[in-house]
Amino acid sequence: MKRRAYNKLVQNVSSAHGSHSVLQMAMMMLVAFISHGECLSQSLSPAQTQASPSITTTTNLVIVPALVRAPSAESLPTLSASDFLLTDNGVAQAVTLEDVEHQPLSVLVLLQTGGAAVEQLPTYAKLGTMLWYLTANHPYRVAMLSFDSQPEYAWDFTPRVSDIEDGFVHPRKGDGGAAILDAVDYGIDLLSNQPPTYRRIILLISQTRDENSNAKAEDVIRRLGENNITVECLAFSPEKAWFKDQFTKPRHENAPYQYVPNLPPLLHTFNLGEPLGVALKAMREDTSATIATLAGGEALPFASKAELEEQLAALANHFANTYSLSFRPTSKTSGFHSLQLLIAGHPEFQVSARASYWVTGEGISMK
């Protein structure tokens, strides 16, 4: 286990890095913002960092991981390349279906241990067992990085889940922060050193909203695409958990309130203004889900230990319905490219797939 000093992290980060329908709309808006060079709206002030040298190779092949689900309990047919309809900036592309059944995995768990996650630490105890189930049918390497207001402790990649299990069973309580974007950005650095033949996956377990990261959201999304990294997210709402506590746990009452001068004062009253304000904040930005959607994964919510385990089991089952597509773009236009994937003849199927990639002046940027 290694302590990661944050000043080292900042020095290593390059400035060149950087309901279902509601989330899709947010994703489309983000695509529009990025294509015009705008920054994803976050309540943070990104710090300027010194650019560090990096080696970037270019290729004409784009990899698109995709999860396909049938509605309700319907069985999912085996799909071939001709069943996928992929567009690149609105232009149809010819795709090839890659073999992922025996593809090895590099899985990095990003575990929030600070801020609102302090109340979630007991729910992490069985994550090692669930992670083993998630990777059981593939050769794999796993690693873990805990974070609060900055990336904190890292367990290096290992072929055994048991090597990092202590980090789940005895997580260290972090500070009051939740720098999701900084953690993902650092996670990209760790995964980029894994063999390119491995499927690279970030399993993000965190609250929904980023707090005070230095990394820019659009840079993080671009780097995820450059390094062929899929993000799967298990998220809890800090506001919902706090709001629930106000009505289920002991709390301080207001002082006796003299409502009518000639009657006894009112007892056992509470200030509902604060819980109401916090509950309304829960309807705002969802950083973790947006990143997962743009990076070809999905975001699953949990509010208890049992729900976390259920969602991890669901995620493992979804891996069986995951496809890996590749294509050579017909357009070499530099900049941001928007992808859309559908299943021919099955508009009812739900598809979660990579939503973008980047083209540099020399070609498609992949690391």
N, C-alpha and C positions, 0 to 999 in steps of 0.2 A: 504494500500500500504506500502511496507516495503523496506527500503534501504538495499541492500545486499553488505556488505563490501567484497572486493575481497580477502583480506588476510584470512578471515574466509572461503571463498570458497576453497582456496588452501589448508588450513589445513584439510578440510573435504574430499578432493579428495584423494582416495586411489591410491597408485602407482600400485595396482593390477587392477584398473579400465582400465584404460588407455584411331551430327546426331545420332540416336538410336543405330546403330551398333558400333559406336565409344565408346559410354558409356558402352556397353556390353563388349567390348574388355578391356576397362579400369578396369571394375569390375573383369574380369577374371585374369588380371595381379595382381590386389590387392589381390585376393584370393590366388594366388600363393605366393606372398610376405609374407602374414600373416602366411600361413602354414609353411613357413620356418623361422618364427620368425622375419621377416623383418618389418620395419616401412614404412607406406605409405609416399611416397615422398611429403614433404611439405617444403616450404621455411620458416621454423620456427625452433627455438631451444627449444624443450620441456624442461620444468623445472622439476627437480626431486622433488617429494613431499613426505611427510611422510605418511606411510600407516596407515589408521585408521581402527579399528576393524569393521568387517561387518559380518552379519549373512547370510549365503547362504544355501538354502535348495536344495536338489537334487531330481530329478524326472526322470522317464523314458519316459515322454510324451513331445513331441516337438510340439509347435503351429506354424503354417505357414499361416499367412494372405496372401491372393492372390486377385489381381484385374484382371478380365478377360474382354477383349474388342474384339468385332468383327470388321473386317476391314470395312471401309467406313460406310455406313448407314445400314448395315445388322443387323437384329435382333439377339439377343443373346439367344440361347436356355437355358432352365433351366438345370443345370448340377448336376450330382450326383457324389458320391465318386468314382465310377468306371470310370468316365470320366477323372480323374486326374492321370497323370503319374509322380510320384515323385521319384527322385533318391537322395540318400545320399552317397556322395563320389562315385557316379557312380552305386550304388547298388539300385535296385528298392525296394520301401517300400509300405506297405499296409496303406492306409490313411482312416481316418474317417472324415466326413463332420460335422462341428459344426453348431449349430443354432445361427446365428448372427443377425437375423431380429429384435429381440427385446433386443439385448445385450446392456447394458448401456455403455456409452463412458466417458473416462477421456481424455480431450483434453487440451494440453498445447500449447499456442501460444508463440513462440520465435520470438520476433520482433526486428530487427536491427534498431537502432536509431542513430548510429554513422557512421563515415566514409562517404562513398558514399550514404548511406541511408538518410542523411540529406536532400538531394534533393527529396527523396521519401516520406517524412513525410506527405505532404498534401494528398497523395494517400491513406493513411491509414484510413481516416475519416469514411468510411462506412464498415469497417471490422467487426464491431459488428453485423450489420444487416446480413452480409453474413455468419458470424459464426453461428448466430441463424438458418439460413436456412440450414447450413451444419449439424446441430445437431437436427433438428426439429422432426425427426421420432424416436428419441431414448431418453431414460432417459440419462442425461448427467451431468457432472461437467466440468467446464472450468476454466482455469487460464492463466495468462500471465506473461512473463518475458521479459523485454527489455534488450538489450545489445549493447555495443560498443566494447571497448578494453577489457571489462570484463562484466559479468552479473551485471545489475544495479538495476532495480526496479521490484518487483514481486507483482502481485495480486494473492492472495491465491485462491484455488479451491472453486467454488461456483456453485450452481444449476441455476444461472441466468446470462445470457450474459450481461445484463444491469449493473451488478456490476463491470465489468471490461471495460465497453465501453468508459469511460473517457480516458483510456490509449490509445485508438485508435484515438479519436477525438482531444485530446491535448497531443500528445507524446512529451516527453522532448528530446531536441536535445542533442545527445551524443558527445563524443570526436571523434577523427579521426580514431578510430580502428574498427575492424570487427572480433572479436574472435569467430568465428562460433563454432569451436570444444569445446571451453570452455563453451559456452552457452548450447550446446547440452548435454555436460557432466553434467552440473549442473541441466539441465532439467530432466535428468535421475534420479537424486537424488529426485527431487520433485515428479515425476510420480511413482517411486518405492514405495511410501507410499500410493498410491491409492489402493482400493480393487482389488485383483487379478481377481475377476469376471468381472471387467470392461475392456473393450478394451482400451488399452493405446495408445494414438496418440500424436505425436509432429507435430504441424503445424509450419514449419520454413519459415519465410519470411525474406529474406536476399539477399545479393549479392551472386555471385557464388563462390568466392574464399575466403578461410580463410586467416586471417592476424594475425600472431604472437600469436596463442593460445599456452597455456602451455600443454593442454591435448594432448595425442597421439591419432592419428586417429584410429589405430588398437584397442586400449583400449576402445575407445568410441563405435566402432562397436560391440565389444564383449559384452559390457555392455547393449547395445540396445537389443541384442539377449537374454541375461540373464533375462532381465526384460520384455520381450514380448512387446516391444515398436515398433510401426510403425512410420516412418517419412514421412510426406508429405511436399513437398517443393515448394514454390513459389519464384522464384529467378529473380533478375534483374542483368544485366551486368554493373558494374561501368565503364568499359572501353567504352562500346557502348554508354552509356549515356554521358560520357565526350566527346567522339569523335563527337557525334551529336551536342553538344553544341558549338564546335569549328566552326561550319558552320551555326548555326541557331541563335546564340546569339551574342551580341556585344563583340568584342575582340580587343586587341591592335594590331595595324598594325606595320610592320617593318618600320624603317626609310627609306626615299627616297633612292633608290639604283641606283648608277651611272653605268649603264650597258655598255654604249658606251660614251666615253669622249665628243664627239661633239654633242650628243643628250640630250634632257631633261631627268632627272632621272625618274626611274620607281616608280610609286606611288601605294598604296593600295596592297602591297604584304604581304604574311603571311608565317610563318615558318611551313611547313607541315611535317618536320621531326619528331617533337614531337607527333602530332596526329597519324602519321603512326606507330611510335613505340608503342604507347598506344594501337592502334587497333590490332597490332600483339599479344600483351599480352593477348587479349581477347580469343585467341585460346588455352591458356594453361589450367592449372588445373581447375576443377569444383568440389570443395569440397562438396557443398550442394547437388548436383545431385548424386554424388557417394554415400554419406551417405544414401540418400533417397532410392536409388536403392538397396543397400545392406540390408536395413531395411524393405524391402517389400512395399515401397511406390513408388511415382513417383515425378519427378521434372517438374514443368510447368513454362515457362518463362513469364515475363511481362515487359513492357516498359512504361506503362502509367496507370493512374487510371482506365480507362475503361477496359484495358486488365487484370488488377488485379482482377476486379470484374467478368469478363468473366471466368477467370481461376478458381476462387473460385466456381462459379456456376458449371463449368465442374467437379471440384473435388467433389462437392456434388452429382452430378449425378453418378459419378463413384462409390460412396459408395453403390449404389443399386446393382452394379455388383461385390461386394466384397464378397469373401468366406473366411471361416476360416477352415483350415484343421489341423488335428492332426495325429501324428503317433508315434509309439514306435520303435526306431531304432533297426535294427538287429545287428548293430555293436556298441560296447561299447568302441571303441578306443578313448583314451584321446586326447584332442586338438581340433583343428579347423576342422569343417565338412562343406563341400560345398554342397548346395542343388540346384537342378534344377527341374523345374516344367513345364510340357507341358499338352496340352489337347488332349486326344486320338481322332484321326480321324479329327482333326482340326488344322493342322500346320499353318494355316493362322491366328489363334487367337493370340492376343498379351496378354502375361501374365506377370504381375509384382508381384513378390512374394519374401518373405524372402529368402536371398541367402546363409545364413550360420547359424550355432549355435556352441556352445562350449561344450565339455565334460571335466569335471574335473576328478581327480583321483577317486572320489566317485560316479560319475554319471553325468548326464546332469545338467549343472549349470543354474538354473532359480531362480529368486527372486520374 
